[in-house]
Amino acid sequence: MKKVMIASFDMEVGGVERSLISMLEHFDYKRNNVDLMLYRHQGDFMNLIPKEVNLLDEIVQYTTFRKSIYEVFKDKKFSIGLSRLLSKVTADVFGKIKKITEPGYYQMQLMWKYALPFLPKIEQEYDVAISYLWPHYFVAEKVNANKKIAWIHTDYSNVETDVKSDLKMWNKFDHIIAVSEACKDSFLKKYSLLKHKVTVIENITSPEFIRKMAEEEVDIRIKEDQRFKIMTVARLSHAKGIDHAVRALKKLKDKGYGDIAWYVVGYGGDEFKIRQLIKECELSDSFILLGKKTNPYPYMKAADIYVQPSRYEGKAVTVTEAKILGKPILITNYSTAASQVNDRFDGVIYSLGEEGIVSGIEELLLDIKLRDALCENCMSFDYRNNQELLKLYHMIG
């Protein structure tokens, strides 16, 4: 039996967390004892953790990464609080100087780097330690393991990080796993020296589970809404391009397409800004934020089309889920888009930004034959990919 640790932040509703749950559901527990280290025991997916997994106790210092700076000081973790404050100020200044739209990744990197001296090590020794979510400093610096594996879920060509500092961290790992070939390629453009460590393992999907969950009752307002329904499931963040979606719907309305409703399942830090934009565009009755949903699948099933308006993605779990449910899919042409859909076969890819989204929705709205063909092609594919885990077992040994 191998002693394995898997580390992540929490079990809040999100694509990365859903992919982790899927992996844990299909893991080989006959050959592996698995400890799960969550920095904070919170989130609607906590009750989905398989019973075979040993959930480690919270460690107070690590829970601070899911708290506000105010809460950290209130908890009297002054050293970590000061490191958090310093990382925020440094990232804000750096972002303004470099004109970075989203300095959050750089801030998170600094947050861990500055806090490391104040974080305890794990005494238990492991055969393998897996860090499932960047930044990977915890497993790199605080876990004793014979072998270390880190996961890539995002498009690194679109995020600002300190490459030199990151390389030191990445070099602590024996293997780096990307969730798609495109995700791997974007990572290696930035970290070409790590080519020998990177392997692609796709997110584990369970079509039977998704289709079963999609049969649950959907919100009555959606069920009774007779308009053409667009659905997006995403964090309310800059990366996901929800602001582009709002402006695109405004342009569609101005062009005379009044009978459209766009629903978004998700939550995030940009919610206030997006609500303000919805109000400014006078779309309160047609661009509707549904908030966090543990089960987004009935909402996806109820939609006429699924749209992913992202600025960048590693590999959006929700796009694969929409395919499993046989939805006509529109995604923007982010750098990893071609790894998500075959354009005009099981989805359509349009240019980034509002104009591309408008053109794509307009085509799908008017071309029923295209929508039917996309649905048929999606439904003809077998999305089961449990064999991807064989690559991981090979790494584990």
C-alpha positions in Angstrom: 0.0 0.0 0.0 1.2 3.5 -0.9 0.7 6.3 1.6 -0.6 9.3 -0.5 -1.5 12.8 0.5 -3.6 15.1 -1.7 -3.7 18.8 -0.7 -6.1 21.5 -1.8 -7.8 24.7 -0.4 -11.4 23.7 0.5 -14.5 22.1 -1.1 -16.3 25.2 -2.2 -18.4 24.9 -5.4 -16.0 25.2 -8.4 -14.7 23.3 -11.4 -11.4 22.4 -9.8 -13.2 21.1 -6.7 -15.6 19.1 -8.9 -12.7 17.5 -10.8 -11.0 16.6 -7.5 -14.2 14.9 -6.2 -14.4 12.9 -9.5 -10.8 11.8 -9.1 -11.4 10.7 -5.5 -14.5 8.8 -6.5 -12.6 6.7 -9.0 -9.3 6.4 -7.0 -7.8 2.9 -6.3 -8.1 2.5 -2.5 -7.1 -1.1 -2.6 -3.5 0.0 -3.4 -3.4 3.5 -1.9 -4.1 4.9 1.6 -5.2 8.5 0.9 -5.0 11.4 3.3 -6.8 14.6 2.2 -5.4 17.9 3.4 -7.8 20.8 3.0 -6.6 24.1 4.3 -10.1 24.8 5.5 -13.0 22.4 6.0 -15.7 24.3 4.3 -17.8 24.1 1.1 -20.8 22.4 -0.3 -18.8 19.6 -1.7 -17.5 18.4 1.8 -20.2 15.7 2.0 -19.1 14.3 -1.4 -15.7 13.3 -0.1 -15.6 9.4 -0.4 -15.6 7.5 2.9 -12.3 5.8 1.9 -10.5 9.1 2.2 -9.0 10.1 5.5 -9.7 13.8 6.0 -6.8 15.4 8.0 -7.6 17.8 10.8 -7.5 21.5 10.1 -4.3 23.3 11.0 -5.2 26.8 12.2 -2.4 28.6 10.3 -3.5 27.2 7.0 -7.1 28.1 7.4 -6.0 31.8 7.2 -5.7 31.5 3.4 -9.4 31.3 3.0 -10.0 34.2 5.4 -9.9 38.0 4.9 -6.9 39.9 6.3 -9.2 41.4 8.9 -10.2 37.9 10.1 -6.6 36.9 10.3 -5.7 39.8 12.6 -8.8 39.2 14.6 -7.7 35.6 15.1 -4.4 37.0 16.4 -2.3 35.5 13.7 -0.3 38.7 13.4 2.7 37.4 11.5 0.6 35.8 8.8 -1.7 38.8 8.8 1.3 41.1 8.1 2.5 38.8 5.4 -0.9 38.9 3.8 -1.1 42.7 4.0 2.4 43.1 2.5 1.5 40.7 -0.4 -1.6 42.8 -1.1 0.2 46.1 -1.1 3.1 44.8 -3.2 0.8 43.2 -5.8 -1.4 46.3 -6.0 1.7 48.5 -6.6 3.2 46.0 -9.1 -0.2 45.7 -10.9 -0.4 49.5 -11.4 3.2 49.8 -12.6 2.8 46.9 -15.0 -0.8 47.7 -15.9 -1.9 44.2 -15.0 -5.7 43.8 -15.1 -5.7 40.9 -12.6 -2.8 40.9 -10.1 -4.5 38.3 -8.0 -2.2 35.4 -9.0 0.9 37.4 -8.2 -0.6 38.4 -4.9 -1.5 34.8 -4.0 2.1 33.7 -4.9 3.5 36.5 -2.6 1.0 35.6 0.1 2.4 32.0 0.4 6.0 33.1 -0.1 5.9 35.6 2.8 3.9 33.4 5.1 6.0 30.2 4.7 8.2 30.9 7.8 5.1 31.0 10.0 3.5 27.8 8.7 4.1 24.4 10.4 5.5 21.3 8.7 3.6 18.0 8.5 5.4 15.4 10.5 3.9 12.4 8.7 6.0 10.9 5.9 4.3 10.0 2.6 5.3 7.9 -0.4 3.6 10.5 -2.6 2.3 14.0 -2.0 -0.1 15.6 -4.6 -0.7 19.4 -4.6 -4.0 19.8 -6.5 -4.2 23.6 -6.7 -1.6 26.4 -7.3 0.3 27.9 -5.6 2.0 24.6 -4.5 4.2 25.9 -1.7 2.6 23.8 1.0 3.5 20.4 -0.6 6.8 21.8 -1.9 8.1 23.1 1.4 6.0 21.6 4.3 5.4 18.0 3.4 7.8 15.1 3.6 7.3 12.8 0.6 9.5 10.5 -1.5 7.7 11.8 -4.6 5.8 15.1 -5.2 3.2 15.8 -7.9 1.6 19.2 -8.8 -1.4 20.0 -10.9 -2.0 22.7 -13.5 -5.6 23.8 -14.1 -5.2 27.2 -15.7 -3.7 28.9 -18.8 -0.4 30.3 -17.5 0.2 32.5 -20.6 -2.6 34.7 -19.2 -1.6 35.1 -15.6 1.2 37.3 -14.1 3.6 35.5 -11.8 7.1 35.8 -10.6 8.7 33.2 -12.9 12.0 33.0 -11.1 10.3 32.4 -7.7 7.9 29.9 -9.3 10.7 27.9 -10.8 12.2 27.3 -7.4 8.9 26.0 -6.3 8.2 23.8 -9.4 11.7 22.3 -9.1 10.6 20.7 -5.8 8.2 18.5 -7.8 9.0 15.2 -9.6 6.0 15.5 -11.9 3.7 18.3 -13.1 0.2 17.4 -14.4 -1.7 19.5 -16.9 -5.4 19.0 -17.6 -5.0 19.3 -21.4 -2.4 19.5 -24.1 -3.2 23.2 -24.7 -2.8 23.8 -20.9 0.5 22.1 -21.0 1.7 24.1 -24.1 0.7 27.4 -22.4 2.6 26.4 -19.3 5.8 25.5 -21.2 5.8 28.8 -23.0 6.5 30.3 -19.6 8.4 27.5 -17.9 10.2 25.8 -20.8 12.9 24.3 -18.5 10.3 22.1 -17.0 9.3 20.2 -20.1 10.7 16.9 -18.9 8.3 17.0 -15.9 5.0 17.7 -17.5 2.4 15.1 -18.4 -1.3 15.5 -19.5 -4.0 13.9 -17.4 -7.5 15.0 -18.3 -10.1 15.7 -15.6 -12.0 12.6 -14.7 -15.6 12.8 -15.8 -18.6 10.7 -14.8 -21.4 11.0 -17.5 -23.8 8.7 -15.6 -23.5 10.9 -12.4 -24.0 14.2 -14.4 -27.0 12.9 -16.3 -28.6 11.5 -13.1 -28.1 14.8 -11.2 -29.5 16.8 -14.2 -32.9 15.1 -13.6 -33.5 17.0 -10.3 -36.0 19.8 -10.3 -34.9 23.1 -11.6 -35.8 26.6 -10.4 -39.4 27.3 -11.2 -38.6 30.7 -12.8 -36.4 28.9 -15.4 -38.8 26.1 -15.9 -41.6 28.6 -16.8 -39.4 31.0 -18.7 -40.4 30.7 -22.4 -37.6 32.9 -23.7 -34.5 31.6 -25.5 -32.3 30.5 -22.6 -28.6 30.9 -22.4 -26.7 29.3 -19.5 -23.2 29.9 -18.1 -21.7 28.2 -15.0 -18.7 30.0 -13.8 -17.0 32.0 -11.0 -17.9 35.7 -11.1 -14.3 36.7 -11.9 -12.3 38.6 -14.5 -11.0 35.4 -16.0 -14.5 34.1 -16.8 -15.6 37.1 -18.8 -19.0 37.6 -17.4 -18.8 41.3 -18.0 -18.4 40.5 -21.7 -21.5 38.4 -21.5 -23.5 41.2 -20.0 -22.4 43.7 -22.7 -23.0 41.1 -25.4 -26.6 40.6 -24.3 -27.1 44.3 -24.3 -25.9 44.4 -27.9 -28.2 41.5 -28.9 -31.2 43.4 -27.3 -30.3 46.5 -29.2 -30.2 44.5 -32.4 -33.8 43.4 -31.8 -33.3 40.0 -30.1 -35.5 40.8 -27.2 -36.7 37.4 -26.3 -33.5 36.1 -24.7 -32.7 35.3 -21.0 -29.1 34.7 -19.9 -28.7 32.8 -16.6 -25.4 32.5 -14.7 -24.8 29.9 -12.0 -21.9 30.9 -9.8 -20.5 33.3 -7.3 -17.2 35.2 -6.8 -15.5 38.5 -6.0 -16.7 40.4 -9.0 -20.4 39.9 -8.2 -21.0 43.6 -7.1 -19.3 44.9 -10.3 -21.3 42.6 -12.5 -24.6 43.5 -10.7 -23.8 47.2 -11.3 -23.1 46.5 -15.0 -26.4 44.6 -15.3 -28.2 47.6 -13.8 -26.4 50.1 -16.1 -27.3 48.0 -19.2 -30.9 47.8 -18.0 -30.9 44.0 -18.1 -32.1 43.2 -14.6 -35.0 41.1 -16.0 -32.9 39.2 -18.6 -29.4 38.7 -17.3 -30.0 36.8 -14.1 -27.4 35.7 -11.5 -28.6 32.6 -9.8 -25.7 32.4 -7.2 -24.0 29.3 -5.9 -25.6 25.9 -6.8 -24.2 22.6 -5.6 -25.9 20.9 -8.5 -25.7 23.1 -11.6 -26.8 20.3 -14.0 -30.6 20.8 -14.1 -29.9 24.4 -15.0 -27.6 23.4 -17.8 -30.1 20.9 -19.0 -32.9 23.5 -19.1 -30.8 25.8 -21.4 -31.2 26.2 -25.1 -27.5 26.8 -25.4 -24.4 26.9 -23.1 -21.9 29.7 -23.4 -18.4 30.0 -21.9 -17.4 33.7 -22.3 -14.0 33.3 -20.7 -10.9 35.4 -21.2 -8.8 32.4 -20.4 -9.1 28.8 -19.2 -7.0 25.7 -18.5 -9.8 23.3 -19.4 -13.3 24.3 -18.3 -15.0 21.4 -16.6 -18.3 22.9 -17.3 -17.8 22.8 -21.1 -17.3 19.0 -20.9 -20.4 18.7 -18.7 -22.5 20.7 -21.1 -21.4 18.3 -23.9 -22.4 15.3 -21.7 -25.9 16.9 -21.5 -26.0 17.4 -25.2 -26.1 21.2 -25.3 -25.2 23.4 -28.2 -22.0 25.1 -27.0 -20.4 28.4 -27.7 -17.0 29.2 -26.3 -14.7 32.2 -26.8 -11.4 31.7 -28.6 -9.1 31.6 -25.5 -5.7 30.0 -26.1 -6.8 26.5 -25.0 -10.3 26.6 -26.7 -9.4 24.1 -29.5 -8.7 21.5 -26.8 -12.3 22.0 -25.5 -14.4 21.7 -28.6 -14.0 20.7 -32.3 -15.3 23.9 -33.9 -18.6 23.4 -35.7 -18.7 19.7 -34.6 -19.5 19.6 -30.9 -19.5 23.4 -30.3 -18.6 26.7 -32.0 -15.6 28.9 -31.2 -15.9 32.7 -31.7 -13.5 35.5 -31.1 -12.8 36.8 -27.5 -14.9 39.6 -26.3 -18.4 41.0 -26.8 -18.6 41.0 -30.6 -17.5 37.4 -30.9 -20.1 36.3 -28.3 -22.8 38.4 -30.1 -22.0 36.8 -33.5 -21.9 33.3 -32.0 -25.2 33.6 -30.1 -26.9 35.2 -33.2 -25.8 32.2 -35.4 -27.0 29.6 -32.9 -30.2 31.5 -32.3 -31.1 31.5 -36.0 -29.6 28.2 -37.2 -31.7 25.4 -35.6 -30.0 22.8 -37.9 -26.6 23.7 -36.5 -27.9 23.5 -32.9 -29.4 20.1 -33.6 -26.1 18.8 -35.2 -24.0 20.0 -32.3 -26.3 18.3 -29.9 -26.3 15.0 -31.8 -22.5 15.0 -32.1 -22.1 15.7 -28.4 -24.5 12.8 -27.5 -22.7 10.4 -29.8 -19.4 10.6 -27.8 -18.4 8.5 -24.8 -17.0 10.8 -22.2 -15.9 8.2 -19.7 -12.1 8.5 -19.1 -11.3 6.6 -15.9 -8.2 5.2 -17.7 -6.6 8.6 -17.3 -5.9 7.6 -13.7 -3.6 4.9 -14.9 -1.0 7.6 -15.8 -1.2 8.9 -12.2 -0.8 5.3 -10.8 2.3 4.9 -12.9 3.7 8.1 -11.4 2.8 6.9 -7.9 4.5 3.6 -8.6 
